[in-house]
Every structure is written in C-alpha cells, then in structure tokens.
Amino acid sequence: MKVFDLDSARETLVLIKPLVEAINAKREEIYTILEDIREETDILEKMYKETQVRELDEQIRKHFEKIEALGGVIKGIDPILVDFLGFYENRYIWYCWKEDEDTIMYWHELDEGFAGRKPVTLLKEEWV
C-alpha cells in the first residue's frame, strides 16, 4: 500500500476527483433509469434498461478500482470517502477526504473513522 505525505495525497486527489464526479453522474443516471423501469410496461424495454443499469454499475466499479490503483482507500460510497495512508510521528495515519471538500483538510488515526477526523493544521509542518 502506498504511503503518502499530505502534498502527494493532495496531488493524487486531483486525479481522483474527476473519477468521483463521473461516479456520481453515472449514479444519477442509474437512478433515472430505475425510475423509468418502475414505470415501464414493455418487457423488452424493461430488459434493455436493466442492461443499461448493469453497464453503468460496472463503469462505476471500474472507477472505484482506478481510485484504489492510485492509492486511495474507499471508506464510503454515499457520500464517497477516500483515505490516503500517511505516516506521522512514527505511526500510520489516514489523510481523509469527503467528496464535497475541495482538498484534504482532515486526518484521523487508523482505528478511528470519519467521526475521529481532525484538521491537518494540527499536524506539525515537517511531518505533513
């Protein structure tokens, strides 16, 4: 697993954010198609729309795989939460990002989750 400092995690996030935007767009498309399926009476049209949903779901899965290949660890999917493994004061930590945040502004211990997030400004400058 890749270990990041804050700068490299933020640089990688620049590559991840467009993937997250694509995931959310495809997710919205799925919701629309699912609504259409509920109202559809033609069985062939319903089957076609179900195929579209499966294809979009596969595309979403591939985007998540790309995020992981870049070193991000998916911690949540709604909202999308991505952590980056870091090393600080002789221990591993997570740099934490939530999809509606501009950049990585928080971190937490390995055994803490989202609720344990603390501002990265609390980390000593030479360690981030």
A tleap script that builds the chain and sets N, CA, C and O, in Angstrom:
source leaprc.protein.ff14SB
mol = sequence {
  NMET LYS VAL PHE ASP LEU ASP SER ALA ARG
  GLU THR LEU VAL LEU ILE LYS PRO LEU VAL
  GLU ALA ILE ASN ALA LYS ARG GLU GLU ILE
  TYR THR ILE LEU GLU ASP ILE ARG GLU GLU
  THR ASP ILE LEU GLU LYS MET TYR LYS GLU
  THR GLN VAL ARG GLU LEU ASP GLU GLN ILE
  ARG LYS HIE PHE GLU LYS ILE GLU ALA LEU
  GLY GLY VAL ILE LYS GLY ILE ASP PRO ILE
  LEU VAL ASP PHE LEU GLY PHE TYR GLU ASN
  ARG TYR ILE TRP TYR CYS TRP LYS GLU ASP
  GLU ASP THR ILE MET TYR TRP HIE GLU LEU
  ASP GLU GLY PHE ALA GLY ARG LYS PRO VAL
  THR LEU LEU LYS GLU GLU TRP CVAL
}
set mol.1.N position { 0.844 -1.171 0.000 }
set mol.1.CA position { 0.000 0.000 0.000 }
set mol.1.C position { 0.893 1.239 0.000 }
set mol.1.O position { 1.877 1.312 0.735 }
set mol.2.N position { 0.537 2.191 -0.823 }
set mol.2.CA position { 1.318 3.416 -0.945 }
set mol.2.C position { 1.145 4.276 0.309 }
set mol.2.O position { 0.052 4.372 0.867 }
set mol.3.N position { 2.245 4.899 0.739 }
set mol.3.CA position { 2.216 5.816 1.875 }
set mol.3.C position { 2.432 7.222 1.340 }
set mol.3.O position { 3.390 7.478 0.611 }
set mol.4.N position { 1.540 8.128 1.707 }
set mol.4.CA position { 1.535 9.492 1.212 }
set mol.4.C position { 1.975 10.473 2.283 }
set mol.4.O position { 1.799 10.231 3.477 }
set mol.5.N position { 2.554 11.591 1.836 }
set mol.5.CA position { 2.595 12.766 2.699 }
set mol.5.C position { 1.405 13.614 2.249 }
set mol.5.O position { 0.748 13.286 1.261 }
set mol.6.N position { 1.130 14.688 2.959 }
set mol.6.CA position { -0.064 15.469 2.649 }
set mol.6.C position { -0.030 16.019 1.227 }
set mol.6.O position { -1.041 15.989 0.526 }
set mol.7.N position { 1.127 16.523 0.798 }
set mol.7.CA position { 1.227 17.085 -0.551 }
set mol.7.C position { 0.960 16.036 -1.625 }
set mol.7.O position { 0.227 16.303 -2.577 }
set mol.8.N position { 1.544 14.846 -1.486 }
set mol.8.CA position { 1.333 13.818 -2.508 }
set mol.8.C position { -0.102 13.297 -2.482 }
set mol.8.O position { -0.649 12.943 -3.527 }
set mol.9.N position { -0.711 13.249 -1.311 }
set mol.9.CA position { -2.120 12.850 -1.235 }
set mol.9.C position { -2.994 13.874 -1.957 }
set mol.9.O position { -3.911 13.510 -2.693 }
set mol.10.N position { -2.702 15.145 -1.741 }
set mol.10.CA position { -3.481 16.196 -2.424 }
set mol.10.C position { -3.257 16.167 -3.931 }
set mol.10.O position { -4.189 16.414 -4.696 }
set mol.11.N position { -2.040 15.871 -4.368 }
set mol.11.CA position { -1.774 15.763 -5.807 }
set mol.11.C position { -2.542 14.584 -6.412 }
set mol.11.O position { -3.078 14.689 -7.516 }
set mol.12.N position { -2.592 13.494 -5.705 }
set mol.12.CA position { -3.333 12.328 -6.175 }
set mol.12.C position { -4.831 12.611 -6.180 }
set mol.12.O position { -5.552 12.132 -7.055 }
set mol.13.N position { -5.293 13.377 -5.219 }
set mol.13.CA position { -6.706 13.736 -5.162 }
set mol.13.C position { -7.147 14.464 -6.430 }
set mol.13.O position { -8.285 14.302 -6.871 }
set mol.14.N position { -6.263 15.257 -7.016 }
set mol.14.CA position { -6.578 15.955 -8.269 }
set mol.14.C position { -6.946 14.946 -9.358 }
set mol.14.O position { -7.791 15.234 -10.205 }
set mol.15.N position { -6.327 13.781 -9.343 }
set mol.15.CA position { -6.629 12.728 -10.308 }
set mol.15.C position { -7.905 11.968 -9.939 }
set mol.15.O position { -8.597 11.446 -10.813 }
set mol.16.N position { -8.205 11.910 -8.661 }
set mol.16.CA position { -9.349 11.144 -8.173 }
set mol.16.C position { -10.660 11.921 -8.302 }
set mol.16.O position { -11.701 11.326 -8.578 }
set mol.17.N position { -10.622 13.214 -8.111 }
set mol.17.CA position { -11.861 13.998 -8.134 }
set mol.17.C position { -12.669 13.831 -9.425 }
set mol.17.O position { -13.891 13.706 -9.343 }
set mol.18.N position { -12.051 13.822 -10.612 }
set mol.18.CA position { -12.853 13.596 -11.828 }
set mol.18.C position { -13.496 12.202 -11.859 }
set mol.18.O position { -14.584 12.031 -12.410 }
set mol.19.N position { -12.828 11.218 -11.273 }
set mol.19.CA position { -13.415 9.882 -11.192 }
set mol.19.C position { -14.651 9.888 -10.296 }
set mol.19.O position { -15.655 9.247 -10.604 }
set mol.20.N position { -14.566 10.616 -9.188 }
set mol.20.CA position { -15.704 10.732 -8.273 }
set mol.20.C position { -16.860 11.461 -8.958 }
set mol.20.O position { -18.021 11.079 -8.806 }
set mol.21.N position { -16.538 12.505 -9.706 }
set mol.21.CA position { -17.591 13.218 -10.439 }
set mol.21.C position { -18.264 12.291 -11.448 }
set mol.21.O position { -19.485 12.324 -11.600 }
set mol.22.N position { -17.480 11.470 -12.133 }
set mol.22.CA position { -18.032 10.520 -13.099 }
set mol.22.C position { -18.893 9.468 -12.390 }
set mol.22.O position { -19.954 9.094 -12.890 }
set mol.23.N position { -18.443 9.001 -11.242 }
set mol.23.CA position { -19.235 8.034 -10.469 }
set mol.23.C position { -20.583 8.631 -10.114 }
set mol.23.O position { -21.615 7.983 -10.287 }
set mol.24.N position { -20.584 9.863 -9.618 }
set mol.24.CA position { -21.837 10.498 -9.223 }
set mol.24.C position { -22.760 10.742 -10.409 }
set mol.24.O position { -23.978 10.613 -10.282 }
set mol.25.N position { -22.193 11.095 -11.564 }
set mol.25.CA position { -23.017 11.293 -12.766 }
set mol.25.C position { -23.647 9.967 -13.194 }
set mol.25.O position { -24.827 9.923 -13.543 }
set mol.26.N position { -22.870 8.901 -13.167 }
set mol.26.CA position { -23.392 7.581 -13.539 }
set mol.26.C position { -24.427 7.102 -12.523 }
set mol.26.O position { -25.411 6.459 -12.888 }
set mol.27.N position { -24.206 7.410 -11.279 }
set mol.27.CA position { -25.160 7.052 -10.226 }
set mol.27.C position { -26.503 7.753 -10.468 }
set mol.27.O position { -27.562 7.140 -10.338 }
set mol.28.N position { -26.447 9.028 -10.816 }
set mol.28.CA position { -27.685 9.766 -11.122 }
set mol.28.C position { -28.397 9.171 -12.328 }
set mol.28.O position { -29.624 9.082 -12.364 }
set mol.29.N position { -27.605 8.765 -13.312 }
set mol.29.CA position { -28.171 8.129 -14.500 }
set mol.29.C position { -28.878 6.825 -14.117 }
set mol.29.O position { -29.956 6.523 -14.627 }
set mol.30.N position { -28.270 6.067 -13.227 }
set mol.30.CA position { -28.894 4.821 -12.756 }
set mol.30.C position { -30.219 5.121 -12.075 }
set mol.30.O position { -31.213 4.444 -12.337 }
set mol.31.N position { -30.250 6.129 -11.202 }
set mol.31.CA position { -31.487 6.471 -10.502 }
set mol.31.C position { -32.602 6.808 -11.488 }
set mol.31.O position { -33.750 6.400 -11.308 }
set mol.32.N position { -32.250 7.559 -12.534 }
set mol.32.CA position { -33.232 7.930 -13.546 }
set mol.32.C position { -33.746 6.700 -14.278 }
set mol.32.O position { -34.950 6.560 -14.493 }
set mol.33.N position { -32.844 5.814 -14.658 }
set mol.33.CA position { -33.242 4.594 -15.373 }
set mol.33.C position { -34.091 3.700 -14.476 }
set mol.33.O position { -35.069 3.113 -14.939 }
set mol.34.N position { -33.733 3.590 -13.206 }
set mol.34.CA position { -34.521 2.764 -12.291 }
set mol.34.C position { -35.943 3.296 -12.156 }
set mol.34.O position { -36.896 2.523 -12.065 }
set mol.35.N position { -36.078 4.600 -12.146 }
set mol.35.CA position { -37.417 5.206 -12.104 }
set mol.35.C position { -38.185 4.856 -13.382 }
set mol.35.O position { -39.375 4.544 -13.334 }
set mol.36.N position { -37.489 4.912 -14.529 }
set mol.36.CA position { -38.112 4.539 -15.803 }
set mol.36.C position { -38.545 3.069 -15.792 }
set mol.36.O position { -39.611 2.721 -16.301 }
set mol.37.N position { -37.710 2.224 -15.211 }
set mol.37.CA position { -38.025 0.794 -15.161 }
set mol.37.C position { -39.307 0.556 -14.378 }
set mol.37.O position { -40.128 -0.271 -14.774 }
set mol.38.N position { -39.488 1.265 -13.281 }
set mol.38.CA position { -40.684 1.091 -12.456 }
set mol.38.C position { -41.957 1.438 -13.238 }
set mol.38.O position { -43.019 0.856 -13.016 }
set mol.39.N position { -41.821 2.400 -14.157 }
set mol.39.CA position { -42.984 2.845 -14.926 }
set mol.39.C position { -43.138 2.115 -16.257 }
set mol.39.O position { -44.177 2.224 -16.908 }
set mol.40.N position { -42.112 1.374 -16.663 }
set mol.40.CA position { -42.114 0.716 -17.975 }
set mol.40.C position { -43.045 -0.488 -17.988 }
set mol.40.O position { -43.042 -1.300 -17.062 }
set mol.41.N position { -43.844 -0.596 -19.050 }
set mol.41.CA position { -44.750 -1.731 -19.198 }
set mol.41.C position { -44.261 -2.725 -20.244 }
set mol.41.O position { -44.620 -3.902 -20.199 }
set mol.42.N position { -43.452 -2.262 -21.177 }
set mol.42.CA position { -42.912 -3.129 -22.223 }
set mol.42.C position { -41.763 -3.957 -21.656 }
set mol.42.O position { -40.764 -3.401 -21.201 }
set mol.43.N position { -41.900 -5.271 -21.682 }
set mol.43.CA position { -40.918 -6.160 -21.062 }
set mol.43.C position { -39.551 -6.071 -21.733 }
set mol.43.O position { -38.529 -6.142 -21.051 }
set mol.44.N position { -39.515 -5.919 -23.052 }
set mol.44.CA position { -38.231 -5.802 -23.747 }
set mol.44.C position { -37.529 -4.489 -23.404 }
set mol.44.O position { -36.313 -4.453 -23.217 }
set mol.45.N position { -38.297 -3.430 -23.326 }
set mol.45.CA position { -37.724 -2.133 -22.946 }
set mol.45.C position { -37.205 -2.189 -21.510 }
set mol.45.O position { -36.160 -1.618 -21.196 }
set mol.46.N position { -37.929 -2.869 -20.660 }
set mol.46.CA position { -37.510 -3.025 -19.268 }
set mol.46.C position { -36.184 -3.799 -19.199 }
set mol.46.O position { -35.290 -3.432 -18.437 }
set mol.47.N position { -36.062 -4.857 -19.984 }
set mol.47.CA position { -34.837 -5.647 -20.018 }
set mol.47.C position { -33.673 -4.808 -20.535 }
set mol.47.O position { -32.560 -4.907 -20.018 }
set mol.48.N position { -33.921 -3.989 -21.546 }
set mol.48.CA position { -32.879 -3.111 -22.090 }
set mol.48.C position { -32.398 -2.132 -21.018 }
set mol.48.O position { -31.197 -1.926 -20.849 }
set mol.49.N position { -33.331 -1.542 -20.309 }
set mol.49.CA position { -32.969 -0.580 -19.265 }
set mol.49.C position { -32.212 -1.257 -18.119 }
set mol.49.O position { -31.306 -0.660 -17.537 }
set mol.50.N position { -32.575 -2.484 -17.797 }
set mol.50.CA position { -31.848 -3.225 -16.768 }
set mol.50.C position { -30.411 -3.487 -17.210 }
set mol.50.O position { -29.488 -3.453 -16.397 }
set mol.51.N position { -30.229 -3.749 -18.502 }
set mol.51.CA position { -28.888 -3.925 -19.051 }
set mol.51.C position { -28.090 -2.630 -18.929 }
set mol.51.O position { -26.902 -2.656 -18.604 }
set mol.52.N position { -28.741 -1.505 -19.189 }
set mol.52.CA position { -28.074 -0.202 -19.045 }
set mol.52.C position { -27.605 0.001 -17.602 }
set mol.52.O position { -26.493 0.473 -17.368 }
set mol.53.N position { -28.445 -0.351 -16.654 }
set mol.53.CA position { -28.087 -0.209 -15.238 }
set mol.53.C position { -26.869 -1.067 -14.908 }
set mol.53.O position { -25.955 -0.606 -14.225 }
set mol.54.N position { -26.848 -2.304 -15.386 }
set mol.54.CA position { -25.705 -3.189 -15.124 }
set mol.54.C position { -24.419 -2.620 -15.735 }
set mol.54.O position { -23.354 -2.684 -15.121 }
set mol.55.N position { -24.526 -2.063 -16.948 }
set mol.55.CA position { -23.345 -1.482 -17.600 }
set mol.55.C position { -22.839 -0.264 -16.835 }
set mol.55.O position { -21.633 -0.104 -16.646 }
set mol.56.N position { -23.753 0.589 -16.398 }
set mol.56.CA position { -23.344 1.765 -15.614 }
set mol.56.C position { -22.733 1.343 -14.281 }
set mol.56.O position { -21.751 1.934 -13.834 }
set mol.57.N position { -23.301 0.337 -13.652 }
set mol.57.CA position { -22.773 -0.166 -12.394 }
set mol.57.C position { -21.350 -0.694 -12.587 }
set mol.57.O position { -20.491 -0.483 -11.731 }
set mol.58.N position { -21.103 -1.367 -13.687 }
set mol.58.CA position { -19.765 -1.878 -14.000 }
set mol.58.C position { -18.785 -0.721 -14.214 }
set mol.58.O position { -17.637 -0.794 -13.776 }
set mol.59.N position { -19.227 0.336 -14.880 }
set mol.59.CA position { -18.373 1.508 -15.083 }
set mol.59.C position { -18.029 2.159 -13.747 }
set mol.59.O position { -16.893 2.582 -13.534 }
set mol.60.N position { -18.994 2.239 -12.861 }
set mol.60.CA position { -18.756 2.798 -11.526 }
set mol.60.C position { -17.717 1.953 -10.792 }
set mol.60.O position { -16.789 2.485 -10.182 }
set mol.61.N position { -17.883 0.630 -10.857 }
set mol.61.CA position { -16.934 -0.264 -10.195 }
set mol.61.C position { -15.520 -0.054 -10.727 }
set mol.61.O position { -14.561 -0.063 -9.955 }
set mol.62.N position { -15.385 0.135 -12.033 }
set mol.62.CA position { -14.064 0.358 -12.625 }
set mol.62.C position { -13.466 1.686 -12.157 }
set mol.62.O position { -12.255 1.776 -11.956 }
set mol.63.N position { -14.293 2.710 -11.983 }
set mol.63.CA position { -13.791 3.985 -11.463 }
set mol.63.C position { -13.285 3.825 -10.027 }
set mol.63.O position { -12.253 4.390 -9.662 }
set mol.64.N position { -14.016 3.053 -9.216 }
set mol.64.CA position { -13.550 2.788 -7.855 }
set mol.64.C position { -12.216 2.035 -7.885 }
set mol.64.O position { -11.332 2.304 -7.071 }
set mol.65.N position { -12.074 1.103 -8.811 }
set mol.65.CA position { -10.813 0.372 -8.939 }
set mol.65.C position { -9.668 1.307 -9.326 }
set mol.65.O position { -8.544 1.135 -8.853 }
set mol.66.N position { -9.941 2.293 -10.179 }
set mol.66.CA position { -8.918 3.269 -10.567 }
set mol.66.C position { -8.490 4.099 -9.360 }
set mol.66.O position { -7.306 4.384 -9.182 }
set mol.67.N position { -9.458 4.482 -8.536 }
set mol.67.CA position { -9.146 5.244 -7.317 }
set mol.67.C position { -8.210 4.421 -6.433 }
set mol.67.O position { -7.218 4.935 -5.916 }
set mol.68.N position { -8.532 3.149 -6.266 }
set mol.68.CA position { -7.688 2.287 -5.440 }
set mol.68.C position { -6.318 2.077 -6.072 }
set mol.68.O position { -5.318 1.993 -5.358 }
set mol.69.N position { -6.254 1.991 -7.395 }
set mol.69.CA position { -4.965 1.826 -8.071 }
set mol.69.C position { -4.072 3.050 -7.875 }
set mol.69.O position { -2.846 2.932 -7.882 }
set mol.70.N position { -4.680 4.218 -7.702 }
set mol.70.CA position { -3.921 5.441 -7.442 }
set mol.70.C position { -3.457 5.533 -5.993 }
set mol.70.O position { -2.684 6.425 -5.644 }
set mol.71.N position { -3.922 4.619 -5.150 }
set mol.71.CA position { -3.501 4.606 -3.750 }
set mol.71.C position { -4.570 5.050 -2.775 }
set mol.71.O position { -4.353 5.016 -1.564 }
set mol.72.N position { -5.721 5.465 -3.278 }
set mol.72.CA position { -6.816 5.853 -2.402 }
set mol.72.C position { -7.511 4.619 -1.841 }
set mol.72.O position { -7.593 3.586 -2.506 }
set mol.73.N position { -8.007 4.735 -0.621 }
set mol.73.CA position { -8.743 3.647 0.017 }
set mol.73.C position { -10.177 4.127 0.194 }
set mol.73.O position { -10.430 5.117 0.880 }
set mol.74.N position { -11.111 3.417 -0.427 }
set mol.74.CA position { -12.522 3.801 -0.364 }
set mol.74.C position { -13.049 3.446 1.024 }
set mol.74.O position { -13.018 2.287 1.437 }
set mol.75.N position { -13.531 4.463 1.735 }
set mol.75.CA position { -14.070 4.248 3.073 }
set mol.75.C position { -15.580 4.445 3.124 }
set mol.75.O position { -16.216 4.105 4.122 }
set mol.76.N position { -16.155 4.989 2.063 }
set mol.76.CA position { -17.595 5.178 1.996 }
set mol.76.C position { -17.992 5.462 0.563 }
set mol.76.O position { -17.192 5.974 -0.220 }
set mol.77.N position { -19.239 5.125 0.215 }
set mol.77.CA position { -19.663 5.348 -1.171 }
set mol.77.C position { -20.818 6.326 -1.297 }
set mol.77.O position { -21.132 6.746 -2.411 }
set mol.78.N position { -21.460 6.704 -0.202 }
set mol.78.CA position { -22.554 7.674 -0.296 }
set mol.78.C position { -22.669 8.440 1.014 }
set mol.78.O position { -23.472 8.068 1.870 }
set mol.79.N position { -21.895 9.488 1.188 }
set mol.79.CA position { -21.019 10.127 0.212 }
set mol.79.C position { -19.718 9.337 0.046 }
set mol.79.O position { -19.370 8.490 0.868 }
set mol.80.N position { -19.020 9.642 -1.036 }
set mol.80.CA position { -17.747 8.980 -1.300 }
set mol.80.C position { -16.693 9.544 -0.353 }
set mol.80.O position { -16.464 10.752 -0.290 }
set mol.81.N position { -16.061 8.632 0.379 }
set mol.81.CA position { -14.977 8.981 1.301 }
set mol.81.C position { -13.736 8.228 0.850 }
set mol.81.O position { -13.783 7.020 0.622 }
set mol.82.N position { -12.631 8.941 0.723 }
set mol.82.CA position { -11.378 8.331 0.310 }
set mol.82.C position { -10.308 8.703 1.332 }
set mol.82.O position { -10.130 9.874 1.666 }
set mol.83.N position { -9.602 7.688 1.821 }
set mol.83.CA position { -8.487 7.909 2.737 }
set mol.83.C position { -7.180 7.588 2.024 }
set mol.83.O position { -7.136 6.788 1.090 }
set mol.84.N position { -6.128 8.229 2.487 }
set mol.84.CA position { -4.779 8.014 1.971 }
set mol.84.C position { -3.897 7.695 3.165 }
set mol.84.O position { -3.871 8.444 4.142 }
set mol.85.N position { -3.182 6.596 3.087 }
set mol.85.CA position { -2.322 6.193 4.189 }
set mol.85.C position { -1.160 7.177 4.309 }
set mol.85.O position { -0.495 7.490 3.322 }
set mol.86.N position { -0.927 7.656 5.516 }
set mol.86.CA position { 0.184 8.555 5.786 }
set mol.86.C position { 1.009 8.031 6.952 }
set mol.86.O position { 0.632 7.055 7.600 }
set mol.87.N position { 2.130 8.680 7.213 }
set mol.87.CA position { 2.992 8.304 8.334 }
set mol.87.C position { 3.335 9.572 9.086 }
set mol.87.O position { 3.849 10.526 8.501 }
set mol.88.N position { 3.053 9.589 10.380 }
set mol.88.CA position { 3.241 10.791 11.183 }
set mol.88.C position { 3.716 10.389 12.579 }
set mol.88.O position { 3.102 9.549 13.237 }
set mol.89.N position { 4.813 10.998 13.020 }
set mol.89.CA position { 5.376 10.745 14.352 }
set mol.89.C position { 5.427 9.256 14.677 }
set mol.89.O position { 4.906 8.807 15.698 }
set mol.90.N position { 6.065 8.503 13.790 }
set mol.90.CA position { 6.314 7.066 13.983 }
set mol.90.C position { 5.057 6.197 14.033 }
set mol.90.O position { 5.066 5.126 14.640 }
set mol.91.N position { 3.975 6.657 13.397 }
set mol.91.CA position { 2.769 5.828 13.314 }
set mol.91.C position { 2.053 6.145 12.003 }
set mol.91.O position { 2.202 7.224 11.430 }
set mol.92.N position { 1.290 5.190 11.561 }
set mol.92.CA position { 0.495 5.400 10.352 }
set mol.92.C position { -0.795 6.120 10.714 }
set mol.92.O position { -1.361 5.909 11.787 }
set mol.93.N position { -1.246 6.967 9.807 }
set mol.93.CA position { -2.495 7.706 9.959 }
set mol.93.C position { -3.226 7.683 8.617 }
set mol.93.O position { -2.679 7.229 7.611 }
set mol.94.N position { -4.442 8.166 8.611 }
set mol.94.CA position { -5.198 8.340 7.367 }
set mol.94.C position { -5.394 9.827 7.105 }
set mol.94.O position { -5.867 10.559 7.974 }
set mol.95.N position { -5.027 10.278 5.893 }
set mol.95.CA position { -5.475 11.577 5.408 }
set mol.95.C position { -6.849 11.310 4.816 }
set mol.95.O position { -7.029 10.361 4.052 }
set mol.96.N position { -7.805 12.134 5.164 }
set mol.96.CA position { -9.203 11.823 4.890 }
set mol.96.C position { -9.846 12.884 3.997 }
set mol.96.O position { -9.693 14.083 4.232 }
set mol.97.N position { -10.564 12.428 2.973 }
set mol.97.CA position { -11.260 13.349 2.055 }
set mol.97.C position { -12.688 12.882 1.852 }
set mol.97.O position { -12.953 11.690 1.690 }
set mol.98.N position { -13.607 13.842 1.863 }
set mol.98.CA position { -15.024 13.606 1.581 }
set mol.98.C position { -15.363 14.326 0.289 }
set mol.98.O position { -14.870 15.427 0.041 }
set mol.99.N position { -16.197 13.717 -0.531 }
set mol.99.CA position { -16.414 14.178 -1.901 }
set mol.99.C position { -16.810 15.641 -2.061 }
set mol.99.O position { -16.576 16.207 -3.128 }
set mol.100.N position { -17.386 16.266 -1.074 }
set mol.100.CA position { -17.776 17.669 -1.237 }
set mol.100.C position { -16.707 18.652 -0.737 }
set mol.100.O position { -16.943 19.859 -0.699 }
set mol.101.N position { -15.548 18.142 -0.360 }
set mol.101.CA position { -14.457 19.001 0.114 }
set mol.101.C position { -13.504 19.321 -1.034 }
set mol.101.O position { -13.254 18.477 -1.895 }
set mol.102.N position { -12.978 20.534 -1.041 }
set mol.102.CA position { -12.088 20.968 -2.118 }
set mol.102.C position { -10.760 20.228 -2.119 }
set mol.102.O position { -10.211 19.923 -3.178 }
set mol.103.N position { -10.251 19.945 -0.943 }
set mol.103.CA position { -8.956 19.278 -0.823 }
set mol.103.C position { -8.951 18.452 0.461 }
set mol.103.O position { -9.965 18.370 1.154 }
set mol.104.N position { -7.826 17.851 0.773 }
set mol.104.CA position { -7.712 17.077 2.012 }
set mol.104.C position { -7.451 18.061 3.149 }
set mol.104.O position { -6.429 18.746 3.182 }
set mol.105.N position { -8.396 18.111 4.070 }
set mol.105.CA position { -8.303 19.048 5.184 }
set mol.105.C position { -8.294 18.347 6.538 }
set mol.105.O position { -8.170 18.995 7.577 }
set mol.106.N position { -8.430 16.992 6.524 }
set mol.106.CA position { -8.562 16.258 7.776 }
set mol.106.C position { -7.709 15.000 7.769 }
set mol.106.O position { -7.291 14.521 6.715 }
set mol.107.N position { -7.464 14.484 8.938 }
set mol.107.CA position { -6.771 13.219 9.125 }
set mol.107.C position { -7.386 12.537 10.335 }
set mol.107.O position { -8.086 13.169 11.125 }
set mol.108.N position { -7.117 11.228 10.478 }
set mol.108.CA position { -7.523 10.502 11.681 }
set mol.108.C position { -6.622 9.296 11.868 }
set mol.108.O position { -5.937 8.863 10.942 }
set mol.109.N position { -6.633 8.764 13.078 }
set mol.109.CA position { -5.848 7.572 13.404 }
set mol.109.C position { -6.408 6.379 12.629 }
set mol.109.O position { -7.547 6.412 12.163 }
set mol.110.N position { -5.602 5.332 12.496 }
set mol.110.CA position { -6.030 4.150 11.750 }
set mol.110.C position { -7.281 3.513 12.335 }
set mol.110.O position { -8.131 3.009 11.601 }
set mol.111.N position { -7.389 3.537 13.659 }
set mol.111.CA position { -8.521 2.871 14.300 }
set mol.111.C position { -9.718 3.795 14.508 }
set mol.111.O position { -10.701 3.407 15.139 }
set mol.112.N position { -9.640 4.999 13.988 }
set mol.112.CA position { -10.755 5.932 14.077 }
set mol.112.C position { -11.405 6.045 12.700 }
set mol.112.O position { -10.756 5.851 11.672 }
set mol.113.N position { -12.637 6.348 12.700 }
set mol.113.CA position { -13.339 6.552 11.442 }
set mol.113.C position { -13.575 8.020 11.186 }
set mol.113.O position { -12.887 8.885 11.729 }
set mol.114.N position { -14.546 8.284 10.360 }
set mol.114.CA position { -14.900 9.636 9.947 }
set mol.114.C position { -15.149 10.543 11.158 }
set mol.114.O position { -14.765 11.712 11.146 }
set mol.115.N position { -15.778 10.016 12.177 }
set mol.115.CA position { -16.100 10.814 13.364 }
set mol.115.C position { -14.854 11.289 14.107 }
set mol.115.O position { -14.918 12.253 14.870 }
set mol.116.N position { -13.712 10.617 13.889 }
set mol.116.CA position { -12.484 10.989 14.572 }
set mol.116.C position { -11.611 11.960 13.795 }
set mol.116.O position { -10.456 12.184 14.158 }
set mol.117.N position { -12.152 12.539 12.727 }
set mol.117.CA position { -11.344 13.432 11.891 }
set mol.117.C position { -10.897 14.674 12.658 }
set mol.117.O position { -11.636 15.245 13.459 }
set mol.118.N position { -9.647 15.067 12.376 }
set mol.118.CA position { -9.062 16.274 12.966 }
set mol.118.C position { -8.447 17.094 11.830 }
set mol.118.O position { -8.020 16.525 10.825 }
set mol.119.N position { -8.396 18.406 11.972 }
set mol.119.CA position { -7.804 19.240 10.909 }
set mol.119.C position { -6.321 18.932 10.700 }
set mol.119.O position { -5.587 18.708 11.662 }
set mol.120.N position { -5.887 18.924 9.439 }
set mol.120.CA position { -4.472 18.673 9.151 }
set mol.120.C position { -3.600 19.790 9.707 }
set mol.120.O position { -2.390 19.612 9.849 }
set mol.121.N position { -4.188 20.929 10.023 }
set mol.121.CA position { -3.412 22.027 10.605 }
set mol.121.C position { -2.855 21.653 11.983 }
set mol.121.O position { -1.956 22.323 12.490 }
set mol.122.N position { -3.384 20.589 12.587 }
set mol.122.CA position { -2.868 20.142 13.884 }
set mol.122.C position { -1.583 19.333 13.738 }
set mol.122.O position { -0.869 19.122 14.719 }
set mol.123.N position { -1.287 18.885 12.536 }
set mol.123.CA position { -0.042 18.135 12.294 }
set mol.123.C position { 1.121 19.099 12.191 }
set mol.123.O position { 0.983 20.190 11.637 }
set mol.124.N position { 2.270 18.701 12.723 }
set mol.124.CA position { 3.456 19.543 12.622 }
set mol.124.C position { 3.869 19.666 11.164 }
set mol.124.O position { 3.854 18.682 10.425 }
set mol.125.N position { 4.228 20.841 10.761 }
set mol.125.CA position { 4.561 21.144 9.361 }
set mol.125.C position { 5.577 20.193 8.755 }
set mol.125.O position { 5.425 19.802 7.597 }
set mol.126.N position { 6.606 19.808 9.493 }
set mol.126.CA position { 7.648 18.955 8.907 }
set mol.126.C position { 7.179 17.532 8.654 }
set mol.126.O position { 7.866 16.779 7.965 }
set mol.127.N position { 6.032 17.143 9.189 }
set mol.127.CA position { 5.547 15.780 9.020 }
set mol.127.C position { 4.505 15.632 7.940 }
set mol.127.O position { 4.241 14.517 7.490 }
set mol.128.N position { 3.911 16.715 7.516 }
set mol.128.CA position { 2.859 16.577 6.509 }
set mol.128.C position { 3.479 16.695 5.172 }
set mol.128.O position { 2.785 16.611 4.159 }
savepdb mol mol.pdb
quit
